Amino acid sequence: TEHVVYRCEQLSAFDAAAAARGDSAAVHVSGAAVRKYEVVRTTLLPGLLKTLLHNVGRAKPLRLFELNDVVLRDAAAETGARNVRRACALYAGAQSCGFEYVHGLADRLMEVLDVLLVDAKRRRVAAAHAAAA
């Protein structure tokens, strides 16, 4: 059995400004027990950035990742929102930006999940058609 925990957060300054304009992506929980935690996460990145902020003094490099559900607005859903599983990674190095580490992680995730790039799909289909001909 999977137990899903929805992490509620305070409305960020960005979401508050967007809400004032009427175009906020934030999903509000009606009847929340504590008013300041009435918004569920729509992205994982702020959580990783907060973790990085609290670990600035640690030895570099820092490699952080999170796999979790976020809640997105969806007018077609019965509740007006839907859950989506997301992955987020962050690399903070002393010398390099670490793009190669995050790129490698993304490649590995795509491989494990058996997701093909569009060009790879085209080559595979073309090879299959050539072999059948």
C-alpha positions in Angstrom: 0.0 0.0 0.0 1.3 3.4 -0.9 0.8 6.2 1.5 0.8 9.6 -0.2 1.6 12.7 1.9 0.6 16.0 0.5 3.0 18.6 1.7 1.3 21.9 2.3 3.2 25.1 2.3 2.8 28.8 2.9 1.7 30.8 0.0 5.0 32.1 -1.5 5.5 35.7 -2.4 5.4 34.8 -6.1 2.1 32.9 -5.7 0.7 35.8 -3.6 1.5 38.3 -6.3 0.1 36.0 -9.0 -3.1 35.5 -6.9 -3.5 39.3 -6.7 -3.4 39.4 -10.5 -5.8 36.4 -10.7 -3.5 34.0 -12.5 -2.1 31.9 -9.6 -1.4 28.3 -10.2 -1.6 27.6 -6.5 -4.1 24.9 -5.4 -5.8 25.8 -2.1 -7.2 23.2 0.3 -10.6 24.1 1.6 -11.1 23.6 5.3 -7.4 23.4 6.2 -6.7 22.9 9.9 -4.0 25.7 9.9 -4.6 28.7 7.7 -0.9 29.3 6.9 -0.6 25.8 5.4 -3.6 25.9 3.1 -1.7 25.6 -0.2 -0.4 22.3 -1.7 2.8 22.2 -3.7 2.6 22.7 -7.5 6.4 22.3 -8.0 9.3 20.6 -6.2 12.0 23.1 -6.8 11.3 25.5 -3.9 11.7 22.6 -1.5 15.1 21.7 -2.9 16.2 25.3 -2.8 15.1 25.6 0.8 17.1 22.5 1.6 20.1 23.9 -0.2 19.8 27.2 1.8 19.9 25.3 5.1 22.9 23.2 4.0 25.1 26.0 2.5 27.9 25.3 5.1 28.2 21.7 4.2 31.0 20.3 2.0 30.5 20.6 -1.7 29.3 19.2 -4.0 25.7 18.8 -2.8 23.5 16.5 -4.8 19.8 16.8 -4.0 16.8 15.1 -5.6 13.1 14.6 -4.8 10.5 12.3 -6.4 7.0 13.2 -5.2 3.5 14.2 -6.2 2.5 17.8 -6.9 -1.1 19.1 -7.3 -2.0 21.0 -10.5 -5.2 22.8 -11.4 -7.4 20.8 -13.8 -10.9 22.2 -14.7 -11.8 18.8 -16.1 -11.2 16.9 -12.8 -14.1 16.5 -10.3 -12.1 18.3 -7.6 -10.7 21.0 -9.9 -7.1 19.6 -9.4 -5.1 16.5 -10.2 -2.0 14.8 -8.8 1.1 14.5 -11.0 4.3 12.6 -10.1 7.4 14.8 -10.7 11.1 14.5 -10.3 13.5 17.3 -9.4 17.3 17.4 -9.1 19.7 20.0 -7.9 23.5 20.0 -8.0 25.6 22.6 -6.1 29.3 22.2 -6.7 32.3 24.2 -5.6 34.0 24.3 -9.0 31.5 23.4 -11.8 27.8 24.0 -12.4 27.3 20.3 -12.5 25.2 20.2 -15.7 26.7 16.9 -16.7 25.6 15.3 -13.4 22.0 16.5 -13.8 22.0 15.5 -17.5 23.3 12.1 -16.6 20.6 11.7 -14.0 17.9 12.7 -16.6 19.4 10.2 -19.1 19.3 7.4 -16.6 15.7 8.2 -15.5 14.6 8.2 -19.2 16.4 4.8 -19.7 14.9 3.2 -16.6 11.4 4.5 -17.4 11.9 3.3 -21.1 11.2 6.8 -22.5 12.7 7.3 -25.9 13.6 10.6 -27.4 11.8 11.6 -30.5 14.8 11.2 -32.8 15.5 7.7 -31.3 11.9 6.7 -31.9 12.1 7.9 -35.5 15.3 5.9 -36.0 13.8 2.8 -34.5 10.7 3.1 -36.6 12.7 3.7 -39.7 15.0 0.7 -39.0 11.9 -1.5 -38.4 10.4 -0.4 -41.8 13.7 -0.9 -43.5 14.0 -4.4 -42.1 10.4 -5.3 -43.1 10.9 -4.1 -46.7 
